[in-house]
Amino acid sequence: MCGLAGVWRRDSPIGEADLSDVAAMMQAIVHRGPDDSGTWNDGRLALGHQRLTIIDLSRDARQPMHTRDGQGVLVFNGEVYNYKALREMLRDEGVDFRSASDTEVVLHAMHHWGPQKAVPLFNGMFAIAYFDRRTSQLWLARDRLGIKPMSVAETGDRIIFASEDKAIIRCGDFQRVIDEREITLRLAGQYRDSGHSLFRGIDRLPPGGLWRISDEGIDKAIFWHVLDALDATRLIGDQPSDASQIATLEKMVKDSVGLHCVADTSLATACSSGVDSGLITAFAKQFREDTPAYVVDPRIGKSEAHDAELTARMVGVEMRRVPLEKHQFLDLWPRMVWHLESDGWHPSRMALLALAQQCHGDGVKVLLTGEGADELFGGYEHQLVRESQWRAQSGARRLFRTPRRLAEKLRVGRLDPFSSARGTPVLSHRESVLRSLSPELNFLPTRLFDHLEMVTPLTERAFLAGCLFDLYSHLQDLLHRHDRISMAASVELRVPFIENQLIDFAIHLPYRFKRRWGTSKWLLKKVASRHIPRGNVYAKKNGFSLSDAFSVGAEGLLEGGLLRDAMRWPSAAMADMLSLCARDETSRLRLVGMELFLRLYMAGESADNLSAKLHALGADAKQRVAAR
């Protein structure tokens, strides 16, 4: 829902250049909110807003929105799903409302209670800019796990902020320079997209960020972090029965889906053959009878559309297949990179864009998905690998080690509890170097592992710490992808598993409810098996994949390209790089994706022109294969 932009001047008043920059920023993100727009400026602040109408379609819900006395001003991107309950609380305290929107509730909550009290009460996804004229303070906030984005840059006398980087780089005094270190970090497999920009000088508000901007500068705070929210004592001792936990989780998921179905416009679900999106679809049907489901149906290689339709038939929803041909893939690839503002290394990015475009074409504005469940409830294979590395330090094998030896193993192992070393947790040279590349993320595993010190055995401690870590690593990559790509098609993507009560429930869920008898997401699957086909619930987990035939030949774009210069590859090494990309799809997608990014944003090439080049390279590769 929507896009926002703003300029704050530290000393001088807002001028024509600032207003022109706000207009340029709004135009750069018009895809986020094509239904309406608005601006406001006063003194040292100018605000702009692009609106995608979802809740309260009337003009009463337009932004920027003001309090009746004009002392509070808000621009807001996202949804606060508990807005009706908050509105009643505010009414009890004498606040009047003019609209039926959640935006007005957010505005009055910030103005009446103050941001530091109000923001932690919001249950939803949001990026907020609120200006309190009584104190001349500007507040920027982002939801606790970073579903909605906010980019910020300081340029001389100005602080510029917007929903996407591409807006900020349109400002007249912003120097568009690529951060080569960030390129390196992404190619090294670091999770960076949600919190860091590829443009030097642009920061991104972190998940749970609450920044106050005033004459004294920027006060950067975090209103929610899992380390602060986690009470390890809730993970040990007496636990509720299986039946009780199943009932609790089922009610929580259903209630959350009900909140996420609130919209004054059309709504659908993205339903794969898996557990998470299938369960969301089943519950959405109970709240919105006419809810259709969408699934991407690749025409090359494997498709999960057939199994997804098994869920659709059992639930009773219409399944809409979104075909994906190779020519569509190559058309979408540069456009996806443009909107993602990064390399877009996984083929699922193009598939999501195809799905979002189909939703837009069908008039669907809101799409529910199942992201977040694997991180919260333990559904990934790599989480199991983290557990297995501690097995040698637990159970029977532990009896053969002296207390001193065990203490030493624990001391070394906790330095990197998710080590990639085989068979035992150790701090390898490679892992220690990776820490220096991204310390704000790569020291978090140790902090989480230590926070769970009272959890035994060590295998369970490592597994649970790993699930928590994924909220700030793998999930951040997914959420950034979802926001940028869905909003590229003016579709709001909602994630019901990432809801305040569900987050709290899941981070305090003991190991035996996440993994039991070799079954991952044990508790969630018990709930899902009541509503969708058991064959889909207990099938082997398959992440979305496309045949590598979609991108064959694309590596040719690297010859004479910008990435070669940015990475300072020797000319003699180019043949080896091209050979690597030709045989390894992941390398091809990641490196070609970064090349596309540089050509789009630094060389000014159009997405259409780059698509044409990718088509030509694919055709050449096909001819070479045929000639052999």
Salt bridges, closest charged atoms under 4 A:
ASP18 OD2 - ARG9 NE 2.77
ASP18 OD1 - ARG158 NH1 2.72
ASP21 OD2 - ARG158 NH2 2.77
ASP35 OD2 - LYS365 NZ 2.56
ASP36 OD2 - ARG62 NE 2.67
ASP42 OD2 - ARG133 NH2 2.70
GLU79 OE2 - ARG494 NH2 3.47
GLU88 OE2 - ARG91 NH1 3.20
GLU93 OE1 - HIS112 NE2 2.86
GLU104 OE2 - ARG98 NE 3.99
GLU104 OE2 - HIS108 NE2 3.47
ASP132 OD1 - ARG134 NE 2.92
GLU154 OE1 - ARG10 NH2 2.19
ASP157 OD2 - ARG9 NH1 2.89
GLU164 OE2 - HIS31 NE2 3.25
GLU164 OE2 - ARG32 NH1 2.77
GLU164 OE1 - LYS166 NZ 2.67
ASP165 OD2 - ARG204 NH2 2.52
ASP173 OD1 - ARG158 NH2 2.57
GLU180 OE1 - ARG568 NH1 3.42
GLU182 OE2 - ARG181 NH1 3.89
GLU182 OE1 - ARG186 NH1 2.69
GLU182 OE2 - ARG192 NH2 2.53
ASP193 OD1 - ARG186 NE 2.82
ASP215 OD1 - ARG44 NH2 2.76
ASP219 OD2 - ARG212 NH2 3.20
ASP242 OD1 - ARG512 NH1 3.36
ASP242 OD2 - ARG516 NH1 2.77
GLU250 OE1 - ARG530 NH1 2.64
GLU250 OE2 - HIS531 NE2 2.48
ASP255 OD2 - LYS251 NZ 2.67
ASP276 OD1 - LYS521 NZ 2.84
GLU289 OE2 - LYS285 NZ 2.78
ASP297 OD2 - ARG299 NE 3.70
ASP297 OD2 - ARG321 NH1 3.19
GLU309 OE1 - ARG313 NH1 3.86
GLU309 OE2 - ARG321 NE 3.11
GLU318 OE2 - ARG320 NE 3.10
ASP331 OD1 - HIS615 NE2 2.81
GLU341 OE2 - LYS166 NZ 2.92
GLU341 OE1 - ARG204 NH2 3.41
GLU341 OE1 - ARG484 NH2 2.92
ASP343 OD2 - ARG590 NE 3.16
ASP362 OD2 - ARG320 NH1 3.55
GLU371 OE2 - ARG481 NH2 3.82
GLU371 OE1 - HIS482 NE2 2.87
ASP374 OD1 - LYS521 NZ 2.77
ASP374 OD2 - LYS541 NZ 2.87
GLU375 OE2 - HIS474 ND1 2.94
GLU387 OE2 - ARG391 NH2 3.45
GLU408 OE2 - ARG411 NH2 2.86
GLU431 OE2 - ARG430 NH1 3.25
GLU440 OE2 - ARG192 NH1 2.54
GLU440 OE2 - HIS196 NE2 2.98
ASP450 OD2 - ARG414 NH2 2.33
ASP450 OD1 - ARG461 NH2 3.98
ASP470 OD2 - HIS382 NE2 3.00
ASP470 OD1 - ARG386 NH2 3.09
ASP477 OD2 - ARG349 NH2 2.57
ASP483 OD1 - ARG32 NH2 2.91
ASP483 OD1 - LYS148 NZ 2.95
ASP483 OD2 - ARG484 NH1 3.54
GLU492 OE2 - ARG494 NE 2.68
ASP504 OD2 - ARG234 NH2 3.07
ASP504 OD1 - HIS508 ND1 3.50
GLU595 OE2 - ARG599 NE 2.67
GLU605 OE2 - ARG599 NH1 3.45
GLU605 OE1 - LYS613 NZ 3.04
ASP608 OD1 - ARG335 NH2 2.04
